[in-house]
Amino acid sequence: MFSRVLISGVIAFASLPAFAEGATAVADIVRGSPVTVTGVVERIDDEDEFTLADATGSIEVYLGPNTVPITVGETVSVTGFVDDDQGPIDLCASSITRADGQVMQIANCDG
């Protein structure tokens, strides 16, 4: 079973859509900077937070007072600002783009 999960995870990362071009890998994210990251929604952590993973790692994505409009397993591209505090790195989203090109603007995300 582990090999099936691992293989499907590798396939998911290897088949990221074209909108991923130009995105920053999670491992290359720099605190205090604007960024676009593309990956698979790994889990929904709270009503306004989810974990996004790519082949290099994962990052918490915060949506402010907005509820998470996507599902686990969905491939998305998230644009926002990476926090610059001393805690865990997280991304305050300003938009989410689905694989089909639908863009969702995220309002009032203050990180």
C-alpha positions as CSV (number, residue, x, y, z in Angstrom):
1,M,0.0,0.0,0.0
2,F,2.8,2.4,0.8
3,S,4.2,2.0,-2.7
4,R,0.9,2.9,-4.2
5,V,0.6,6.1,-2.1
6,L,4.2,7.0,-2.9
7,I,3.7,6.4,-6.7
8,S,0.5,8.3,-6.8
9,G,2.2,11.2,-5.0
10,V,5.1,11.2,-7.4
11,I,2.7,11.1,-10.4
12,A,0.7,14.1,-8.9
13,F,3.9,16.2,-8.5
14,A,5.3,15.2,-11.9
15,S,2.1,16.1,-13.7
16,L,1.6,19.7,-12.4
17,P,-0.2,21.7,-15.1
18,A,1.3,24.4,-17.3
19,F,0.2,27.2,-14.9
20,A,3.0,26.0,-12.6
21,E,5.7,27.5,-14.9
22,G,7.5,30.3,-13.1
23,A,6.3,29.2,-9.7
24,T,8.7,29.1,-6.7
25,A,9.5,25.7,-5.2
26,V,8.5,25.4,-1.5
27,A,12.2,24.7,-0.6
28,D,13.2,28.0,-2.3
29,I,10.7,30.3,-0.5
30,V,12.2,33.3,1.2
31,R,10.6,34.9,4.3
32,G,9.1,38.4,3.7
33,S,8.7,38.1,0.0
34,P,5.9,37.8,-2.5
35,V,5.6,34.4,-4.1
36,T,3.6,32.0,-6.3
37,V,3.7,28.4,-5.3
38,T,2.1,25.5,-7.2
39,G,1.3,22.2,-5.6
40,V,-1.3,19.7,-4.3
41,V,-3.6,20.5,-1.4
42,E,-2.3,18.0,1.2
43,R,-4.8,18.7,3.9
44,I,-7.3,21.3,5.2
45,D,-5.9,22.4,8.6
46,D,-8.7,24.8,9.6
47,E,-11.6,26.6,8.0
48,D,-9.1,29.3,6.8
49,E,-5.9,27.4,6.4
50,F,-4.6,24.5,4.3
51,T,-1.2,22.8,3.6
52,L,0.1,22.9,0.0
53,A,2.9,20.5,-1.0
54,D,5.2,20.3,-4.0
55,A,8.0,17.9,-4.7
56,T,10.4,20.0,-2.5
57,G,8.2,20.3,0.7
58,S,5.0,21.8,2.1
59,I,3.8,25.1,3.4
60,E,0.8,26.3,5.4
61,V,-1.4,28.7,3.4
62,Y,-3.5,31.2,5.3
63,L,-6.6,32.7,3.8
64,G,-7.5,35.4,6.5
65,P,-11.1,35.3,7.5
66,N,-12.1,33.4,4.3
67,T,-13.0,29.7,4.2
68,V,-10.9,27.2,2.2
69,P,-12.6,27.0,-1.3
70,I,-10.7,24.0,-2.5
71,T,-10.4,20.3,-1.7
72,V,-7.7,17.9,-0.6
73,G,-5.9,16.4,-3.6
74,E,-6.6,19.4,-5.9
75,T,-3.7,21.0,-7.7
76,V,-3.6,24.8,-7.3
77,S,-1.3,27.7,-7.7
78,V,-1.3,30.2,-4.8
79,T,0.0,33.8,-5.0
80,G,0.6,35.7,-1.8
81,F,3.2,37.0,0.7
82,V,5.4,34.8,2.9
83,D,5.4,35.9,6.5
84,D,8.6,37.3,8.0
85,D,8.1,36.4,11.7
86,Q,10.1,33.8,13.6
87,G,7.4,31.1,13.7
88,P,6.8,28.5,11.0
89,I,6.8,29.8,7.5
90,D,3.4,30.3,6.1
91,L,1.9,32.0,3.0
92,C,-0.8,34.6,3.3
93,A,-2.8,34.0,0.0
94,S,-4.0,36.9,-2.2
95,S,-5.2,34.5,-5.0
96,I,-5.7,30.9,-5.8
97,T,-5.7,29.6,-9.3
98,R,-7.2,26.2,-10.1
99,A,-5.8,23.8,-12.8
100,D,-8.7,24.8,-15.1
101,G,-7.6,28.5,-14.9
102,Q,-10.3,29.7,-12.5
103,V,-8.8,32.5,-10.3
104,M,-10.2,33.1,-6.8
105,Q,-9.2,36.4,-5.2
106,I,-8.7,36.3,-1.5
107,A,-9.7,39.5,0.4
108,N,-8.5,40.7,3.7
109,C,-5.6,38.3,4.3
110,D,-3.4,40.2,6.7
111,G,-1.1,37.3,7.6
